[in-house]
């Protein structure tokens, strides 16, 4: 059963004739990382804010874990949902430990449990426990965002809403936090809805992309499936689906070996230039071309599994992908 179900969800703001979100329906499974992507004004942030009822829907229904969100008080709903925004939303007059403790205190956790949770979360987001007593102004932008993530996770919500959380950060910090978020998600398996306008960020993070235009969903599928078969020219242009290197970055050497049917299981001795099964095909292609087009062996734990050539990479790239299982 789907964890989140939206049924013809619509939002029209007072004084407007055109809906900001128009008859949107979708289902999201528990533990999925879904990225909402689209141009400015397409309705992605409005949709996100209807999930925790910062905006009330004009019509339609939204179910979370089988419960209509309008059947419970909005404040109770929000305490069950982690929420991270671009500006971090930290209280500037509260120390790091106090910011993280906000929701657990509202839920009347005992002091010992709160203290243990603060330490656990600082460890999770890889901040020193000595930061407990610092104020937000004493932290870098990336550190503030880590505290914001820790605060959103404080009450262990099953659902996380993230509205362009890394948009104000420099490229290096943004890439580092994307990796951290993926590491945390691999460990915690939260259901995450993440809004961004950054296509590369969306492709890097998403299990599935929910692409919006003018308040409606245009396509909802895995990144590779959307790149391989964009619904229309809008999606193709938005993602740069003709960018071969971008598509290659989503495939691994192991994918290419599987699609080609190549395999092997013999010991690799004296091989200088090799590939790993987990390498992405973009890097593999660059290395194969640097070798003059010579096929490169794929080695894991001293065993050669096969070889990667330009033809095999092309075969993996053109193979149609329907990546989301039932």
C-alpha positions, 0 to 999 in steps of 0.5 A: 500500500502507498504511504502517501496518496494524493487524489485530485489535489488542488490549490487556488489562492484567493484572487487567482483564477488559475490553480497553483496546483491543479488536480494532482494525483500520485502515490509514493511508497514508504522509504522512497526519495521523491524529488519535485522538479520544475521551473519557478512557479510550477507549483512544487513548493505549494504542493509540498506545503499542502502535505503539512498543511501550511497551505490548505487544499482547495479541493482533493484529498491527501492521505499519509499512511492511510489517514486523511491529513485534514482529520487531525489538527495541523499542529499534531500533523506537523510534529510528525513530519520533518521539515527542512527549508533553504534558510534552515529556519533555526532560531537565532537566539537558541543554541544548537542543542535547544534548536534540535530539542524543540519538537521533542520538548513539544512532545514532552520527552523526558530530559534524558531522552532528549539529551541522548537524542541530541548527541545521536543526531549530532553524530548522525550529521557529523557535527562535533558534540562540542557544537551543542552550545554554539549559536547558529551565527557561529556556524557556517552555512553548511553546518547550519543546514546540518543542524536544520536536518538534525532538528527535522529528524529529532522526533524520528518522523517517517516523512521528511519534507525538504524545500530547496534545502541546499539552494543557498550553499556554494557548489562544494558544500552543496555536493557534500551535503547531498552525499551526507543526505544519501548516506543518512537515507541509506541508513534511516529509509525515510520517505522524503519529498525534496523540492529543487530547481537544480536538475543535477541535484534532482538526478543525483538524489531521486528514486523518482522524479515528479516533474511539474509544469503549470500546476500539473504533473508532467511525468513521474518516474525514475531519473533514468526512465525519464531521461530515456523516455521523456514525456514531451519536449518540455521534459526533454529540455528541462532535463537536457535528456539529450546530454549523453554524459548525464545519462551515462552518469546514472548507469554503472559498469555493472549495469553495462555488463549485465545488459551485454551478457558478459561475465567472467570469474578468473583471477586478474594478474598484472592488470594496470588499468581496471574498472570497478563494477560500481564505477559510473559509465561516464567515468568508464567512457572517459577512461576507455577513450583515454586508453585509445578505445581499448576495452578495459577489464572490470575487476572486483576483489581480484577477480575479472568479471568482464570488459567494458568497450565503447560498444558495450557502453553504447548498448547500455545507453540505448537499452530502454529502461523501465526501472520501477518495479511493482 
